[in-house]
Every structure is written in structure tokens, then in C-alpha cells.
Amino acid sequence: MSGDIESEMIAAGSALAGILCAPPPESRPVRFGTVAAASGSRLDVTVGGATLKALPMTTSCAGAKAGDRCIVNAVGPIAVVTGIIAK
């Protein structure tokens, strides 16, 4: 093989390996919680026995109150309440 074709084949193989062996996209865990308290645009939410304080919420959670079941999305170290599922 000539040098150019060989280099192109190696580059194509590397590109294919990068596609096939790429790490999976970061997962975004969803948890269900219970609103413990509401204050302005922040909620205290109990999830798995722990109370997470002053979580930001989306506008769809306006009017949330203690006892409401909610959806909490976590991305890295940040958690956001994205919905109320039961009042």
C-alpha cells in the first residue's frame, strides 16, 4: 500500500473506533420526592430519606406546597424540581 492510502485507512479506523467505543452519554437521574416546604421559587424536598434544601424549581411547580409529590432531576451536582405529580 502506498503511504497516503495507509494513512487514510488508519485515520478511518481510528474514527470508527472513536464512534463505536465512545462512552455513553451522561445519565440524568430522575428521582421522586415529597415537598417538605416551599419558599418563593425554592423548595425543600425529601428524597430517599434526606431533605434537600432550597432546590430551584421550574415554573410548572408554582403553587407547590408541603406534601406534594414531585420530580427531581439531577445533572451532576445540581438538582432541580421539574414537576409536581400529585397534590
Secondary structure, 3 states (H helix, E strand, C coil): CCHHHHHHHHHHHHHHHHHHCCCCCCCCCEEEEEEEEEECCEEEEEECCEEEEEEEECHHHCCCCCCCEEEEEEECCEEEEEEEEEC
